[in-house]
Amino acid sequence: MPYTSNRRQFIQLATVLMASSFYPISTRANNVIVRPIPSSGELLPVIGMGSSQTFDVKLTEQLREQLTETLEIFFNMGGSLIDSSPMYGSAESVVGELLSRLNGDNKFFAATKVWTKGKEQGIEQMRQSIKRMRVPKFDLIQIHNLSDWKTQLQTLKQWKRDGKVRYIGITTSHKQKHAEVAAVMRNEAIDFVQFSYNINNRLAEEKLLPLAQERSIATVINRPYQMAQLFEKSKGKPLPELATEIDCQSWAQFYLKFILAHPAVTCIIPATSKPKHMRDNMGAGLGAVPNEEQRQQMLKVFHSL
């Protein structure tokens, strides 16, 4: 079931905005850190879930139990945005099947991408994604790596006008696409932009993050661990004393909270298929958000590893 925010969250957001001189902001709903989607004000938990590779699997009984537990932890700890793509093989279908089997009213913010060329091909692919993820409509559809973006964006704008999708956006995972992404952000009416950003890859700080703030575009951050490479650097190293100040209990939370400390970040989507790692990831969406001084200290710690 797609995600819908409640009236209490909107009242909470309005109260915080009236008392705040900057935007975006961090606030909390039921102890989960949330940030507003700039184009609407709707609150979104800052830790979401990616599905690349991790949910592109053939479901054995053991995997079904493991992935179901992973999703249960995600929801129980306040998760909402689940991001997928037709590019991710069976991920959309696996997410859809598992969510249909979960007990309870697990509302989520359903996000996928269109990844093809041609208007009719794009429409057909998006219709297939709706069937695979078993949602009445998507909260967010993004153009994957700007694939035929001029054609697909016109369709998405029409779908949004027709109420077939709530938000639209673009994505990239490649630094060579940043200039083109920035041009689309400047010149087109989009709600979301997704790109890579982490403590060791800060290229997005140059153009994309400042532009997102300027244009009031929500950001979804992929590859927060740089494809697990960050853990190679911190493996076996003790957490610094600073970790206690910012409510970090692991290096994973340290890396996620560094990203979260940037005020232009709306939601981060680490991908995992393991319950233990999901619980760790979701822990970064609780507690303190590092201030700018602490963020600079985090950089020093990382570069000293």
N, C-alpha and C positions, 0 to 999 in steps of 0.2 A: 504494500500500500504506500503511495507516495507521501512524502513528508508534508505536514501542515503545521505551522507555528500557532500557538494559542494566544488568546487575548492578553493573558497575564504577561507574556513575553513582550508584546508590543508596548504595554503600559510601562514595563520595566525599562525598555529601551528609550521611550520618550522621556522618562524621568532622568535617566543617565545623560542623554543628549542635552537636555536643558542645563545640566550642571557642568557640561564639558565644553572646552574650547577647542577641541581637536577631534579629528575623525579620520579613519575608523577608530573604534573604541573596543575595549574588552570589558565584558561584564560577566555575570554568572547566572545560570538558571539551574536550580537544584545542584549546586556545587560544580557544575560543568562550565568551563570557560566557553563563552559564545561570542561571536562577532556578527555585526549586521551585514547583510547583502546591501551594498550601497544603493542599488536601483530601486529597492523596495523597503528597506529597513527590517526585513525578516531576519530573525536571529538564527545563526547556524553554529553548531558545535565546532570548535576549531580543529579537532582531530576527526578525520574521516577515514575511509578505507579504499585503497586501490585493489584491483583484482588481476592485474597483468601477471601472467605466469602462475600465480598462487591459486587461482580458481580455474585455470585452463587445464583441467584434469578429467580423466575418466573416473567416474564415481564408483569406487568399490565401497563395500559396507564400512570398512575401517575409515576410509577418507570421508565418507558421508558423516559419520559420527564426529570426526575431528573438525571438519569444516563447519558443521552445525554448532558445535561447542564454541568455535571461534566467533561465529556470528552472534551467538547468545551473549558472549562476553562483550562484544562490540555494543550491542543494544543495552545491556544491563549497566554499562559504564557511560551511557549517554550518547553513543554514536548515532549518526544520522546519514551523512552523505556517503553513498557507495558509488564509486566511479568504475565504469567498464567501457568496453569498445568492441565492435566487430573484429577489430585487429587482434583481440586477445583470444582467438580460437573459441573454445567452448565456455569461456568465463561468463558471458551473459546468461547462457542457458543454465549453467551450474548455480549461479547466484539465484536465478529465478526459481529453480526447482527447490533449492534448500529453503529459501524464504517462504515458499508456499507450504512447506511442511512444518515450519516452526509454529509452536503454540503461542497464543497471545496476539495482541494487536501491535505488532512491531512496525510502526510507521517509519519510513525512511525517505531520505531525499535521493531520488533515483536519478543518476547521471550516466549518460553514455555519450558516444561520439558517432559522427557520420564520417565514413572513410572510403570514399569512392569518387568517381568522376561521372558527371552527367546528372541532370535534374531528376529524371525518372528513376535512375539507379539509386540516387540519394534517397528519394521518397520510399522506394521499396526497401532499402536497407534499414531505414528508420522504423518502418512498419514491422520488419522482421525483429528488430531489437525490442520493440514493445511486446511482441509475442514471447520472445526468449526470456525476458526479465519479468514477464507476467504482471505488467503494470498497466493501468488504464491509459496513462500518458506519463511522459518523463517530466521531472522537475527541471532538468537541464540537459540540453543536447549541445555538444561542442563539435566544431569541425576539426577532425584529427589531423594534426601537423599541417594545417592549412590546405588540405587536399581539395583542389578545385573550389577554393573558398568563396569566390565571387558567385558561382552558381548555387552552392549549398546555402550561403548566407541569405540569399533572396528567398529560398524556400523556408528557411528557419524563421525569417521575419514574418512571412505569411502565416506559418504555423502558430507563431506567438500571437499574432492578431486574431487568429481563429480559435485560440484557446487550446491548441493541441500540444503545446509545450509552455512551461512557465518562464523559463530563462534560456538564453542562447549565448554561445561563446565560441572561442577558438582555443587551440592548444598547440604547443610545440615541446619537444624534448631536445631540440638541437640549437646550439648557440648561433649557427649560421642563419637561422630563421628569425633572430631577434629583431632585425631591422624591419622585416616585413610584418611581424607581429605588432610592432610599435606603430607602423603605418595604419594597420587596421584599427588598432585601439584609438588612434587620433581621429580617424575619419568615419568610423561606423558605429552604429548604436548597438553595442553588445553589453551583456550583463556580467559575463565572466571571462577570464583569461586564465589558462593553465600553462605552467612552465616549470622547469627544474630550478631548484634553489636549495642550497645547503651551506653549512659552515665552511666547506672547502670549495664551493662553486658559487661565488657571489656576483657573477656577471649580471644577474637580474637587478642588482642594486643600482646599476648605471642608468638604465632606461626604463625597464618594464615596471618595477615596483613604484618608482616615483610617478610614472605616467598613470598607473592604476589609481593612485591616490588623486592625481589631478583630474582624471576623467571619471572618478567614482565607479570604478569597475572592480568587482570582486575577484580575488585571486585564489586559485587552487594550486598548491605546490606539490609537484611530483618529484620522485627520486630524492627524498630527504636524507637518505643514508648513502647517496651516490653509489647505488647498486651494491650496498653492503661494504664498500671500500673503506668507509669511515671507521668501521669496527676493527679493521686490520691495524689501524694506527693506535687505537686506544685499548686493544686487547691486552689483558693482564695488568693494565694501569689502574691505580686507585682513583676514585672520584675525588676531585678537589674539594676543599672546605666550602667553596662557593656553592656547591651542589645543594647543601642544606638550606642555604638562604633562598634558593629558587625552587625548592621542593622537588629535587631530582633524586631518584633512587637508582638510576642506571645511566649508562652512557647513551642509550637510546633516547631516554627522556631529556638528557642534556642536549643532544643534537636537535631534537624536535623543539625544545623550548628556545633554543637560539633562533630558529626560524620564526617561531611565534612572537619573539620579541620585536620583530619588525612590524610597525603599525599598519603596513599595507597588506599584510598576510591575512586572508580570511579563513582558509581551511587547508590543512596538510593531509595528504593521502598516502601514508605508508602502506605497503602491501605485505600481508603475511597469511599463511595458512595454519599457523600454530597458535593454539590458545594461550600459551605462556607469553609469546611475543605480542599477541593482541592486547593482553592485560597490561603489558609493559608500555606499549604504544599509547593506550588510552589513559594511562596514568599521567602522561604529559599534558593532558587536557584538564587537569585538576591543579589546584594550588596557585602558586605565585606565577606571575608573568615577569620575566626579567626586565629591569629598566635599562636605559641606554648605558649607564656606567657598568652595570653587571654584564651587559652584552659585550662590551669591550673587554671585560675581564675574561669572558668565555673564549673570545678569540685568542687572547694571550695563552690561556690554558691549552687550547687546541694546538697552537703553533709550537708549544713547548714539548708536546708529546714525542 
